[in-house]
């Protein structure tokens, strides 16, 4: 839907040299860590007495996240007196979003529009988060005449280009992602194509994919199919009509190995059904930073360690997948901050299987012999939170922050 008559897209550029110099200093003050940089320079390991911490080679903020935060901070610098709104969260990290709230940047709902969108004016600034936003949201903001600052990650926009191409060619997009995730919702809206007639199906698990593959090869109950994928298909989707030509794309923060397996299974199913793979298309759309952090964790897990701490927001997809990788190898705790390390034996952490924060007892840190702790973080976690986790581990083991700094 085009912008309303008389309204023009008002994308504004806030990345001027004089603004960015001040902004980057402010962001560095909030989120950087001298201790983390020293540990990196020392090969990613710090050892004091009987306590050793290993950091993954790649963790924390990626370029796309840094850019989004810089643009959000710059928006307030450039528009000190305007109302500034943000569609949802800039990234999935509570600390970063808290800082933006303190700058009076107001979060708008992202799952559905409400009257707040109707109240937007031409004097208002709306920030589009790193995940992007569905086309309907963008059209609404533009129809209100708002100024917009778009922080959408370049890797996400590459996926949009692919699924738009699928739609134009009459290919249905199979999107590997979470149907209720901001990025996947934004990608799905592009998969409908510029004319809104394209189709998509969102799959999350390998069980979902196996179900789809059986339907491709053997057919099945159309009603059951639509019920299973309720809320995860394009409008008017019909599995008997729209599973002929398929292209696989993904939410950029998914587990790479799982996305690759999904690609393989869909390709094989089409080969079985059609006798060839000409109706299958695929492009590698996993974010480079996500892949780097997953690869770095696999490398870290080759070291001898007693436990792994994964630091980040509980709703961060790329962080969640790091937890999934870690917990297959050793005791792994998904913590939002160092405050979750209550004592030597008590840890508050997010349980992926229960989908809730729980309180666990672990004697790993309290043992008298040497303890080796691994630490990593997703692309949305700032270095200051990683520093806090390092200091807390040593503090609980009786080693002061001054000793850590000196080491």
N, C-alpha and C positions, 0 to 999 in steps of 0.2 A: 504494500500500500504506500503510495507516495505521500510526501508531506502535504499538509492541508494547503489550499490555494493561498498565495500571499506569504507563505512561510518558506524560508530557505534553510538549508542545513547550515548550522552555525558551529562548525568544528573550530575550536580555538587552539592555537599553539602556545603553550606556556613555557616551552623549553628555550627561553632566551638565555644567553650566556650570563648576564648579570644576575638573573634569578637563580639559575641552576648552581652557580657557585655558592650562593648562600644556602640553597636547599640541600645540596650534597653534604655540606658541613653539618647541617642540622640532622640529616639522616644518619650520618656517620656517628654523631654524638649519641643518638638514641640507640643505635643497633650494632655498631662495630665493637670488637673486643681485641685488646692488645694481647691478652693471654692466649686466645685462640690463634692469633697470628704467630705468636712465639712457638706454640705447639706445632703448628703447620711447618714452620721453619726448621723445627727439630725432627722432622720426619713423621710427624703425627703421633708422637708418643711422649708421655711425661711419666717419669717414675720417681717416687719419693718413698724411701723405706720399703715397706711391704705392699705398697699400693701403686698400681700402674694403670694409666688410662691410655687407650688407643683411640685415635680419631680416624674415621674413614677419610680417604684422600679427597673425596668430593662430598660436600654436604652443605646445607644451608642455602641462603639466597641465590637464586639464579639470575641471569640478566633480565629476563622478563619480569620477575618480581621486583627487582631493584628499580627498573624503569617505571613500573606501575606506582610504586611508593613515591619515587621522585616526582612523578607527574601529579600525584595527589597533594603532596606538600607544596609543589609549585603553584597549584591551583589556588591555594589559600594565600600565597604570597602575591600572586597577580590580581586576585579578587578579594582583598582584605575585608570589604564591607558587604559583599554579595552573599546571598544564601547559597550554600553549596550542598549538593546532594550526591549520594553514591548509590548506584543500583546494587543492593545487597552488600557484600563485603569486598574490599579491594583484593584481598587474598584470604586464605584460610589460616589466619593466625590471630588469636585473641589479643596479644600484646600490640600488634600493629594496628588492629582495628580500634583498640582502646585509644591509641595515640591520635587517630583521626577524629574520634569522638571528642577528644579534648580540644581539637582545633575547630570544633563546631561544624564538622562535616557530617551531615545527617544521612543515615542509612534508610533507603527506600526498600519496600518489600520486593523480592525478586521472583517469588513463585507465582504471584498474581498481582496485577495492578489494582490500586485502590484509589480513594479520593485524593490522596496526596499527589498523584500524577495529574489529576485534573486541576489542582491548585498551582501547578508550576507556571512560571511567567517568563517573559523574555529577559528579565534581569537575573534569572537563576542560572546557576552552573550545575550541570549534571555530569558526574564522572562515571564512565563505563569501566567496570572492573577488568582485571587481567583475564578472567574467564570469558569476557565478552558478554553479550546480552542477546536474547531472542529478537528477531526482526520486529515483532509487534511492539516491544518495549522501545526500540530505537525509533520506530515510526511515531509512537506516542510522544516521546520527548521532543522530536523534531516538529511535530504538529503544534506543540505548545510554544515553539519558538525559542526554546532554551539554548544557551551556549553549552556545548558538550566537549568534554576532555576524554578522549578515547585511549584507554591504557591496555586494550586487548593485546595479548601476547601474539607475537608474530607466528609462533608455531601453531597456535589455535587457528589463526587466519589461513594458514596453509591447508589445514583440514577443511575449512569452509570452502576453499577453492576446489578441493577434490570432490566434496559431496555435491556442490553446485554443478560440477562437470558431470557427475553421475546422473543427476536429475535431468540435465539438458539432453543426455544421451538415452534417457529412458531406463536407466539402471537404478535399481533399488539399493539404497545404502543400508548395509548391516553395520550398525554402530556399536562397537564394544565400549560400554561405559555404564554409568549409573544413571538411570532414567530421571532421578530427582536431583542430579548435580547441575549446577549452573552452566558449566561448560557444555555438557551433553545437550541440555535444553537449547542452548544457543546454536550448537552444531545442527541439531535436528531441524531447527527452523530454516536453516540454509539448505538442508537436504531436501526440503520440500520444493526447492527450485525457485527461480525468479517469478514464475507464474503460479506457484503454490500447488502445482499438480504432481510434483515428484513424490516419491514414497521412501519411507525408512522403517527399519525395525531395530530396536535397541535390545542388545543382549548383554547380560552381565557375567554369567557363569558358563562353564563348559557344559553343564547340564542343560542350560538354555540352548546352547549351540547344538548339542546332540539331538535335542527335541526338534529343532529346526531342520537339521540334516535328515532325520528320519522322515519328516514331512516332505522334504524335497525328493527323497528316493521312493518312499512308499505311499505318500499321501497321508491323509488323516482326517480328524474331525475339525472342520473349520471353526465351529463355535468354541470348541475347547482351546484351539490355538489362540483365538482372539481373547478369550478369557485369561489365558495364561499371560499374555503380553499386553493386558489392559494398561493403558497409560504409557505404553512403550512403542506405539506405532503411529504412523502418519494418519491424518484424517482420511477415512474411506479405505483404509488398508484392507486388502483381501489376499490371504495367503495363497489362494488358488489362482490369482491373477498377477500378483506383484512379486513373486519369487522366481521369475524366469531368468532375468539377468541381474546379477548381484555384484556389488562392490563393497569391500570391507574397509571401514575407517574406524577410528577410535577416539575416545577421550584421551588427550595427550598424556595423561598421568597414570595410565593403567600399567599393569605388570607386563613388561615386554614379552616375556616368554609365553604368557597366557594369550596375548593378542596374536602372536605368531601361531600358536596352536589352533586358535579359532580360524585363522586364515587357512591353515592346512586342512582342517576338517570340512570347511565349506567348499573349498576347491575339490576335495575328493568326492564329496556328495554330488556336486554338479557333474563331475566326470562320470560317476556311476549312472546318474540320471540321463545325461545327454550323450555320453560316449566321448566327450571332449571337454576342455576347460575354456572354450571360447566365450562362455557367458559369465566368466569370473574376472573381476578386476581387483587389484589391490595396490596400495601405496603405503610406504612406511611412514606413518604419521605419529609415532611415539616421539615425544619431546626429547631433544638431545640432553637437556639437563636431567630429566627423569631417568633416562638410560644411564647417564654417567653416574648418578647416585646409586642406582641399582647395581651397576657393575662394580662400583667402589665398595659397596657393602659385601658383595660376593668375595672380593679380594680380602677385605677385612676379616671375614669369617674363616679364612685360612689360618689365621693366627690363633694361638691358644688363648682362650678367654673364659672367664667364669660367668659373665652375664653381659647383656647388651641393653643399653638405654637408647631409645629412639625418641627424640624430642620434637614436639610439634603440635599443631592444632588437631584435635580429634576428628574434625571434619575434613582434614586434608587428605585427598585421595593418594597423592604420591607418597606421603608419609605412611599411610596405612599399608601400602604395598611393601615398604621397607620392613615394617613390623612382620608382615606375612613371611618375608624371606628369612628374617632373623629367627623367628620362633620355631622354624623347622630344624634349627641347628643347636640352639642353646637357650637358657632362660632369657626371655626378652620382655622388657617393660616399656610400654608406650606412655610417656609422661608429657604433660603440657608445659611443665616448667620444673625447676629445681625444688619448688615448694612441695612437689609430690613425693620427694624423698624425705619422709617424716622422721625416720630414725634408722639405725643400723639394720633393723629387722622389719620395718613397716614401710611399704611403698603403695601410694595411690597411683593407679594406672588405668588405662582404658583397655577393656577386654573386647577384642574384635568379635569374638564368638557370642558373648552375651550382649554386645553392643551397648555397653554401659561402663561407667567408671566404677572400679571396685578397689577395695582395700585388701592388699595381700601381705602375707608374712613370708619373708625370705631371710635365711641366715647366711647368705653369700657374703654380704658386706661385713658381717660381724665375726667371721672366722679369723682366728689369730694368725694363720699362715698367710702367705702372699695372696693378694686378690688382684685380678686383672679384669678391668671393665672396658668394654667397647662403647663408643658413643657415635651416633650418627643423627642426621636430621634431614627432613624433607626440604624442598626448594622454597618453602614459605617460612622457614624458621630463621630468625635473625641470630647473628653470632653472639650477642649479649646473653641470650637464653642458653646457648651452648656453654658459654663461659660459666654461667651460674651453675649448670649441672656439673661441670668439672670441679668447681670450687666446693660444691656440696658433697660430692663423693669424698674428696680429701678431708673436708671438715668432719664428716661423720667418722672417718678413720683416724681422727685426732691430729690432722695436719692443717695448719692455719693458711689463710689466703696469702699472707706474707711469704710463707715458705714456698707456696706454689709459684708466686711471682718471681721469687729469687731463683727457683729451679729452671 
